[in-house]
Structures are given as structure tokens and as C-alpha cells.
Amino acid sequence: MNRILTLNDDVNAKEYGNKAQWLRWLFKNGFNVPKSFFLPRSLNLNNEHVKTELSDILKHFLHNQSFDIAIRSSSTSEDSVEESKAGHFNTEIGLFSFEEVMKKIESVRDSTNAISDSPPIGVILQEKIHSHYSGIAFSSSPLTGSKLTGLITYTQGLGDKLTSGEIEGNQIELQFNESEVNFVKTIIFDEKINEIGVILKKLENLLNLPVDIEWALTEKMDLFLLQCRPMTGILYSDKQIFQIKLENEKYIPNFVKNNDKIKIRLLADKYKVRSSLAHLFLFNNVTKFPNIPKNIEIFRTEYCMGYSTVILYPSTHQGNIQRLFASNELNDESFLRYCHRYGIRAIDNKNSVNASLYKLLDLVRNDYWTTIIIVQEFYESDYSGIIKKINDSYIIEIVKGQFIAKGVLSPSFYVLDFDTNIISKNEIYQDQEVNISNGKIVENKYKEKFFVSFDKSALKIIINEFRDLLDNLNAVIEFALLQNKENKIIPYLFDLIDDESISNLTFDDISSGILSRGEITGKLTYIKELNSIKENVNFHFHNISTNEKKEQENYIFYCQMPNISLLNLLNRNDSEKIGFIFEKGSILSHFAIILREKGIPAIILNSALNIDDNSIIRIDANSSNLEPIQRVIATKD
């Protein structure tokens, strides 16, 4: 094929380049584009017949002996779904004689020499639009991939310096709400900004891809599209299902690398610590229905009894982190018949990984072009615990079952020195436990209480497994314990939270009931259990909201344990006007860490409180040499 084509001709991208094909597509679909014609990459410009044909076409289209045109590249390696290569090749704009046009075409073609392995390129001759304003527009957010947000960047006059990156231009953020386009008013006529927004979404819906366009607006308010291309930076083209470990770190998108669930597995790999196996799934939401692999094949360990599937990006949906527990079945072809939208907090029915992925994707795919989901193995461990290095000792808390960090059960408590000698311990009887089984949260209540007790040798195994991590990171480590065939305990890393909040507490402080330092006087309010254990498990450390100061009197809340569902109570009150008393519980639980970070006074009594509701009391979580009960002082009204 060696013909010069116009907008009325079908364009082959292999010969004429992607930009030419997109312009032809825009024209064919009724969008306003400048007069354009296309030179194939194999066109011999020294051929006299070609020169004559080119001269005749220019005169016919532009009706002049001098030609006011833009001469643009059109390569197979630019403006594709994989990459845009915007600005890589020359563009020549101006009023040229025919001889100058020929030289400029050669200049555009020769610009490929600066790029290694670049194939010959086609060239577009395009009527120059004398723009009053011009710019670039994105149909979705180029930063987040949100379909609800677009972006327009504009400048006065021609946009060549804007598209080449020489100037930054002015920005307008678009908010797409069903059929409306919302934006802050600018010096450009609002109806034209609205028109650009409508065009962007029309293009996006036609292609089922996010797009960016170059546009020009004349002084007469005629809007032209100069080119259109897929937004290459949003969609994933690399490996899209992989195990989370250091050798695959290059495939992990940068904006989720610091997510706790990813970070702990990379750290575990670095420090050779056991952790539950996890895979990352990167999805492009470019199909009508969630594009789940029909048969998921991922490596699984012998201990796997189910999975936790969590959306990492977008990080929240309707204000909550979205998670589903799945059974240890990877695939279930029948689930599609029953799929519908869920307002997910917890799903008690049994799901395969396949079904869970589908349901999670169906929640967010209409609002985002990409979704990242982590699939983590869940082990039916006999015990779970938390370990923290403070000063010259290790603190370990252990419960039978799982979810110790949620604070729903009171743990056995140990303090050991660096030689793993037990300095202090407080072992408890447990009357229930919480586990995950076949994708369900299961509560088991005992007929007889179970004594949770670990000797020095078992605690030494736990410390040795995590010693390097504890020595190098100031973190609270949540772990679980498995048993191998020889009944030897096997600790594995379950979660990790950076925590400096406990560093100002000594062993004596903890023994005397201080959970979080401070003092406060206020009205005593007894809090009943806010949520069931199942609901507590589905609260997340990161669901805390920004705490604004509120007009209120001081309150001191008495609660059974520092469980995570108390975040609701925390979010409704001014942190500077509240304190907490707990009957018992974990000093390393998520809620305990939050209290210390926010500087909210809190104590653990390890006994019941016999003071009337609504009494005015003071709690002292600062003074030394007090028994826990001495930290509560009744005052006169």
C-alpha cells in the first residue's frame, strides 16, 4: 500500500500509524477533526508522481499556494493501548511553501533516528487550527484511574508547548456524576468545558477504554479534536497474577507497595520469616463483566484451609475496606448464576476464590479502570499472638484461636528478657475462641474453660522466629501458631503494624494498669458490647476517621475489653475529652495502639469497677507506684 489517504479512506495502522487510524476513527464516528491526509511510511518522497499528487492534494484541501499546516508523526509505536510515546517525535507547525513542506516531512520522519529500534513512521498533514485555547483532556483520572474524575489541561493559543512538556498549563478537574459534568468555572466558556467532558465520556463508552485527547478551540468557539489515544499509564500490561515476594516486587504497582499486607510479605521474605502465602491479582476493568480467569492456578501450602480476599485498590469502597473470606476451593464455575451486588461487611456463605474475586470486582469496577486484590491463605491455627520488643524485654500475648489483634478476647501475657527467661506472666482461662473455617467466621464456646499456657521453650521458638524483624523494626507483630506432624509449633507472621506508641511505657507501667498515658476527669459511662465477635472481626485498623474537635463534656468510658469496634465510639467523640477504663484485655491490640497514638488516657483494671454510672471520676494513667484500681478516683460533682 503506497497511497496518500484522506479522512474518507480506511486506514491501516501498520502502514499509516496509530495516530492516523485514530483520526480516521474519530471522523468516522462523527467527531469534529481538522482536514487531514495521511502519508504511508513506505511513501517515496523523491518520486515525481508522488510530489505532484501531494501538491495537488494540498492545493485542493487548503486552497492556497502556501500551506498553513501541522505536520505530525504517525507511528505504530505511539498512541497504542500499550504505550503512547507522546512527544517522542517531531511536529512541525507553520505556514510553509510546498518545498518547505517536503523538507518538514523529512524532518518528522528523521526524528525516529533518536529512538533505537523505532520503525519507519507515517506522516499526517493536518490543517492548522488557529486556536484561541488548546489543551489535553483525560476521560478518567490519570493518577488514580477513577472513572468519576477527569482532567483538562489548557493554555492560550497553540498547544504544542503544552503537549511537549515545555509548559504546565492550567488545570480543570472534572467530576462525572451520572449524566452531569461538574467543574469549577474558568475563563473558558463553560459550555465548551462541558462539551469536552461529554465527548470524553462518549469516547470512553465507545471504546470501553480510558482515553486522552488533544483539542483546540477557535475564537469562534469551534471545537476540534486533534488526536485521541488510550490512556496507557492506567492499565496493567505486565504480569497480572503473582506471588508476593521480593523477586516479583517489580510487578507490584508503586502506590500499593506500602500497603501493610504487601509490605509484611516483602519484609518476611527479606528477613526469612514465615508468613501466610499471598498472591496479588491485577485487574483491568475493560470488559462488560468482571474478567476472572476461568481456572485460577496458584501455589498453595499444606496448611491452607481457606483464603482472605481483600481489595487493596481502590483502598476503600463506601468508606470501608472490602474483604471476603473464601473456602480453600480456587474455582467454582456455578457461582456466576448467583452473582449480584453486595454491600459487604462479612459474608457467611461459602465462596470459592473465583466467586469472591467476582463479587469484589463487581463492587468497584464501574468506578475504576483497575482493581488490585490480594488473595491470602488462611490457616486454621490453634493459637494466635502478638509480640513487641520494648526497652530490654519482649512482651508476648497469646489466645487460643485467631483475631487476637481485634481485642475480642483477653490474652495470656508474658514478659521475657533478651535471653528468653520469663520475667513475668499472667495466664488466663479462656471460655471461647474465634476461627476461620471454610470461609466462615466460627465462634466456639467451651463447656469447660481452657487454660492458655506456654513454657519457656515454646516462647523461645516464637522470639527466635521474629528476632531479626523485632531488632530492625519498631513494630507490633501479630503471629499465629501451627503444628507440624511432630507436634512442634510453627510461628508465622500474620500482620505487622509500625508502632512507637508503647515505647514510653515501662514494664512497671504496664503491670500497674497503664494502657495509654494521660489524666482526665469526666462522667463515667458504662458501655455494653457494641458488636458481636463476628462484627468486630470485620472492623479494620484503618477504618478510623479524622477526629474533629466537638463541643462536648468529658466522658470516661468503661468497657469490657479494648476491641476494635470501639472505633465507632472514638470517631463520635473529641479525643481530648475522653478516657477509657477496661476490665481486661490486650495492651498490644489495634485499639490499644490507636489510643496511645491519639494520646487518650486509658487503663486496664483486671477487675470489675464498682462506681455508679454517670458519676464524675478521674483516671490517672501517669503516676508511678499505683495499683490499677488506685488509678480510678471518685470526685465530688
Secondary structure, 3 states (H helix, E strand, C coil): CCCCEECCCCCCHHHHCHHHHHHHHHHHCCCCCCCEEEECCCCCCCCHHHHHHHHHHHHHHHCCCCEEEEEEEECCCCCCCCCCCCCCCCCEEEEECHHHHHHHHHHHHHHHHHCCCCCCCEEEEEECCCEEEEEEEECCCCCCCECCEEEEEEEECCCHHHHCCCCCCEEEEEEEECCEEECCCCCCCHHHHHHHHHHHHHHHHHHCCCEEEEEEEECCCCEEEEEEEECCCCCCCCCCEEECCHHHHHHCCHHHCCCHHHHHHHHHHHCCCCECCEEEEEEECCCCCCCCCCCCCCCCCCCEEEEEEEEEECCCECCECCEEEECCCCCCHHHHHHCCCCCCCCCCCCCCHHHHHHHHHHHHCCCECEEEEEEEEEECCCEEEEEEEECCEEEEEEEECCCHHHCCCCCEEEEEECCCCEEEEECCEEEEEEEEECCEEEEEEEEEEEECCCCHHHHHHHHHHHHHHHHHCCEEEEEEEEECCCCCEEEEEEEEEECCCCCCCCHHHHHCCEEECCEEEEEEEECCCCCCHHHHHHCCHHHCCCCCCCCCCCEEEEECCCCHHHHHHHHCCCHHHEEEEECCCCCCCHHHHHHHHCCCCEEECCCCCCCCCCCEEEEECCCCCCCHHHHEEECCC
